[in-house]
Amino acid sequence: MEVKKQAVVNNTITRELADIAAPTGNIYESTVIIAKRANQIAADLKQELSKKLEEFSNYADTLEETFENREQIEISRYYERLPKPALTAIKEFQEGKVFYRKAESQQ
């Protein structure tokens, strides 16, 4: 999965709780959905970054022999500039791009 930089505000803004709670009817359910989506995004980003940085790893190097690699630094800086997973998850949730379902208890 290639991460694309989305048009997500990269700083904290005040949000209306009623707007976040509206899709589910409960602020806590909405928060759990957003948190789970943020965890998915973070895991995908970590996996993608690890794959890209794996190309630069040399298992024969010791700590003293580690060299700075310009490409590796640029890749790391790119991922540092990406919006935080929680901000991306909130935007996706508010735009209705997150699929969720409620597990019904059988009694």
C-alpha positions in Angstrom: 0.0 0.0 0.0 1.5 3.3 -1.1 0.7 6.1 1.3 -0.5 9.2 -0.4 -0.3 12.5 1.4 -3.9 13.6 2.0 -5.2 17.1 2.5 -5.4 16.7 6.3 -4.9 19.6 8.6 -1.6 18.8 10.4 -2.4 20.6 13.6 -4.9 20.3 16.4 -8.3 22.0 15.8 -11.4 22.1 18.0 -14.1 19.7 16.8 -17.8 19.6 17.7 -18.6 16.5 19.7 -22.1 16.4 18.2 -20.6 16.1 14.7 -18.3 13.2 15.7 -21.1 11.4 17.5 -23.7 11.9 14.8 -22.9 8.9 12.6 -23.1 6.4 15.5 -25.3 8.3 17.9 -22.7 7.8 20.6 -19.5 9.7 21.1 -17.8 6.7 22.7 -18.6 4.4 19.8 -17.3 7.0 17.3 -14.1 7.4 19.4 -13.5 3.6 19.3 -14.1 3.5 15.6 -11.7 6.4 15.0 -9.1 4.8 17.3 -9.2 1.5 15.6 -8.9 3.1 12.1 -5.9 5.2 13.4 -4.2 2.0 14.6 -4.7 0.4 11.1 -3.3 3.5 9.4 -0.3 3.6 11.8 0.4 -0.1 11.3 0.3 0.3 7.5 2.6 3.3 7.6 5.0 1.4 9.9 5.1 -1.6 7.6 5.6 0.5 4.5 8.4 2.5 6.2 10.1 -0.7 7.4 10.0 -2.1 3.9 11.6 1.0 2.4 14.3 1.3 5.2 15.1 -2.5 4.9 16.9 -1.8 1.6 19.4 0.3 3.5 20.1 -2.2 6.4 23.4 -3.9 6.4 23.6 -6.7 9.0 27.4 -6.7 9.1 27.5 -3.1 10.5 28.1 -2.5 14.1 27.1 0.7 15.9 30.4 2.3 15.2 30.3 1.5 11.5 26.8 2.9 10.8 26.9 5.5 8.1 24.3 8.2 7.3 22.6 7.6 4.1 21.0 10.6 2.4 18.1 8.7 0.8 17.3 7.0 4.1 17.2 10.4 5.8 14.9 11.8 3.1 12.5 8.8 3.4 12.3 9.2 7.2 11.7 13.0 6.9 8.9 12.3 4.4 7.1 10.0 6.8 7.7 12.5 9.7 5.9 15.2 7.7 2.8 13.0 7.0 -0.3 13.8 9.1 -0.7 11.8 12.3 -2.9 8.7 11.9 -5.5 10.0 14.4 -6.0 13.1 12.3 -6.3 11.1 9.1 -8.8 8.7 10.8 -10.9 11.6 12.1 -11.1 13.1 8.6 -12.0 9.7 7.0 -14.7 9.2 9.7 -16.2 12.6 9.2 -16.3 12.1 5.4 -18.0 8.7 5.8 -15.1 6.8 4.3 -14.8 4.4 7.2 -16.8 1.2 7.1 -17.9 -0.1 10.5 -20.6 -2.4 11.9 -21.9 -3.0 15.3 -21.6 -6.5 16.6 -25.1 -7.6 17.8 -25.3 -9.7 21.0 -27.5 -12.8 20.7 -29.6 -13.5 23.7 
